[in-house]
């Protein structure tokens, strides 16, 4: 899988997890937010924390 495909897959996972507007997030921010959601955090709160 190329880096571009991997990023697309991460964005799809984030979308499925309820993390809206993730197109401007970096790969590491997406991974961090998905990890937080996996631990039970609210999707938008996870997004805010990952971006800060």
Z-matrix of the N, CA and C atoms (Angstrom, degrees):
N
C 1 1.453
C 2 1.532 1 108.74
N 3 1.309 2 117.03 1 131.98
C 4 1.458 3 120.68 2 179.66
C 5 1.522 4 110.05 3 -76.94
N 6 1.319 5 115.32 4 165.61
C 7 1.457 6 120.11 5 177.88
C 8 1.516 7 111.49 6 -59.10
N 9 1.327 8 115.09 7 -37.22
C 10 1.472 9 120.22 8 -179.75
C 11 1.529 10 110.90 9 -66.57
N 12 1.333 11 116.47 10 -42.15
C 13 1.473 12 120.89 11 178.23
C 14 1.526 13 110.53 12 -66.28
N 15 1.328 14 115.79 13 -38.35
C 16 1.454 15 121.21 14 179.60
C 17 1.532 16 110.45 15 -63.66
N 18 1.324 17 116.43 16 -43.78
C 19 1.459 18 121.36 17 179.09
C 20 1.530 19 110.21 18 -64.62
N 21 1.316 20 116.39 19 -41.85
C 22 1.464 21 120.43 20 177.55
C 23 1.530 22 110.21 21 -60.73
N 24 1.318 23 116.41 22 -43.25
C 25 1.462 24 121.69 23 179.27
C 26 1.533 25 110.54 24 -62.62
N 27 1.331 26 116.81 25 -42.72
C 28 1.464 27 120.81 26 178.18
C 29 1.526 28 110.74 27 -62.40
N 30 1.335 29 116.08 28 -42.54
C 31 1.469 30 119.91 29 178.58
C 32 1.533 31 110.56 30 -62.20
N 33 1.328 32 117.04 31 -39.64
C 34 1.464 33 121.08 32 178.44
C 35 1.522 34 110.38 33 -65.12
N 36 1.325 35 116.63 34 -43.17
C 37 1.467 36 120.49 35 177.73
C 38 1.521 37 110.52 36 -61.46
N 39 1.333 38 116.85 37 -42.53
C 40 1.465 39 121.34 38 179.55
C 41 1.525 40 109.95 39 -63.11
N 42 1.314 41 116.32 40 -43.55
C 43 1.470 42 120.78 41 178.27
C 44 1.530 43 109.91 42 -60.47
N 45 1.321 44 116.56 43 -46.13
C 46 1.470 45 121.16 44 179.79
C 47 1.526 46 111.64 45 -63.07
N 48 1.338 47 116.46 46 -29.16
C 49 1.466 48 121.40 47 -179.42
C 50 1.529 49 111.61 48 -82.79
N 51 1.339 50 116.58 49 -5.23
C 52 1.459 51 120.25 50 178.37
C 53 1.512 52 114.49 51 94.41
N 54 1.336 53 117.36 52 11.64
C 55 1.465 54 121.32 53 178.33
C 56 1.531 55 107.09 54 -87.04
N 57 1.332 56 114.67 55 96.95
C 58 1.469 57 120.58 56 -176.68
C 59 1.525 58 111.84 57 -77.72
N 60 1.328 59 116.05 58 152.47
C 61 1.453 60 121.65 59 175.57
C 62 1.512 61 113.85 60 59.99
N 63 1.329 62 117.12 61 45.77
C 64 1.465 63 120.14 62 -176.06
C 65 1.522 64 113.58 63 -91.39
N 66 1.326 65 118.37 64 5.80
C 67 1.471 66 121.05 65 -174.30
C 68 1.526 67 113.73 66 -65.57
N 69 1.325 68 117.96 67 -22.53
C 70 1.466 69 119.89 68 -179.28
C 71 1.529 70 112.18 69 -98.45
N 72 1.331 71 116.80 70 4.45
C 73 1.459 72 120.45 71 179.33
C 74 1.519 73 110.33 72 -85.06
N 75 1.334 74 116.01 73 147.26
C 76 1.462 75 120.72 74 177.47
C 77 1.531 76 109.14 75 -80.03
N 78 1.309 77 115.73 76 169.45
C 79 1.470 78 120.56 77 179.32
C 80 1.525 79 110.64 78 -59.50
N 81 1.334 80 117.08 79 -44.15
C 82 1.466 81 119.40 80 -178.89
C 83 1.529 82 111.38 81 -67.21
N 84 1.332 83 117.74 82 -36.34
C 85 1.466 84 120.94 83 176.97
C 86 1.525 85 110.33 84 -64.84
N 87 1.324 86 116.43 85 -41.17
C 88 1.469 87 120.77 86 178.73
C 89 1.522 88 110.76 87 -62.57
N 90 1.333 89 115.92 88 -46.36
C 91 1.475 90 119.94 89 179.18
C 92 1.528 91 110.77 90 -60.31
N 93 1.331 92 116.23 91 -43.86
C 94 1.457 93 121.55 92 -179.40
C 95 1.538 94 110.52 93 -62.69
N 96 1.321 95 116.86 94 -47.23
C 97 1.466 96 121.21 95 -179.41
C 98 1.529 97 110.75 96 -63.25
N 99 1.325 98 117.67 97 -42.37
C 100 1.472 99 120.93 98 179.45
C 101 1.526 100 110.59 99 -63.86
N 102 1.332 101 116.92 100 -38.41
C 103 1.462 102 121.20 101 178.58
C 104 1.533 103 109.70 102 -63.17
N 105 1.348 104 116.55 103 -43.07
C 106 1.462 105 121.09 104 -179.82
C 107 1.530 106 111.16 105 -65.06
N 108 1.325 107 116.98 106 -41.37
C 109 1.468 108 120.74 107 178.27
C 110 1.529 109 109.35 108 -64.31
N 111 1.321 110 116.22 109 -39.15
C 112 1.461 111 120.89 110 178.12
C 113 1.521 112 112.99 111 -60.81
N 114 1.335 113 115.25 112 -26.15
C 115 1.464 114 120.31 113 178.93
C 116 1.523 115 111.87 114 -92.07
N 117 1.343 116 116.54 115 5.76
C 118 1.460 117 120.16 116 174.44
C 119 1.518 118 116.31 117 103.50
N 120 1.321 119 117.25 118 4.55
C 121 1.468 120 119.28 119 179.90
C 122 1.528 121 110.70 120 -75.93
N 123 1.314 122 116.07 121 148.55
C 124 1.466 123 123.55 122 175.22
C 125 1.540 124 108.30 123 -59.43
N 126 1.349 125 118.37 124 132.55
C 127 1.477 126 121.07 125 -175.75
C 128 1.526 127 115.42 126 -52.72
N 129 1.324 128 118.25 127 -47.04
C 130 1.463 129 119.19 128 -177.31
C 131 1.524 130 111.27 129 -70.91
N 132 1.325 131 117.53 130 -31.98
C 133 1.470 132 120.54 131 176.23
C 134 1.525 133 109.24 132 -67.04
N 135 1.321 134 116.64 133 -40.81
C 136 1.462 135 121.27 134 177.95
C 137 1.523 136 109.94 135 -61.57
N 138 1.323 137 116.83 136 -41.07
C 139 1.468 138 121.51 137 178.62
C 140 1.524 139 110.22 138 -62.56
N 141 1.329 140 117.09 139 -47.54
C 142 1.468 141 120.58 140 179.85
C 143 1.528 142 111.17 141 -59.78
N 144 1.324 143 116.64 142 -45.49
C 145 1.467 144 120.20 143 -179.24
C 146 1.519 145 111.56 144 -64.93
N 147 1.318 146 116.60 145 -40.37
C 148 1.474 147 120.75 146 -178.21
C 149 1.534 148 110.61 147 -66.66
N 150 1.322 149 116.70 148 -31.98
C 151 1.463 150 119.77 149 -178.06
C 152 1.519 151 113.30 150 -84.63
N 153 1.329 152 117.77 151 -12.62
C 154 1.478 153 119.02 152 -177.17
C 155 1.514 154 111.97 153 -90.28
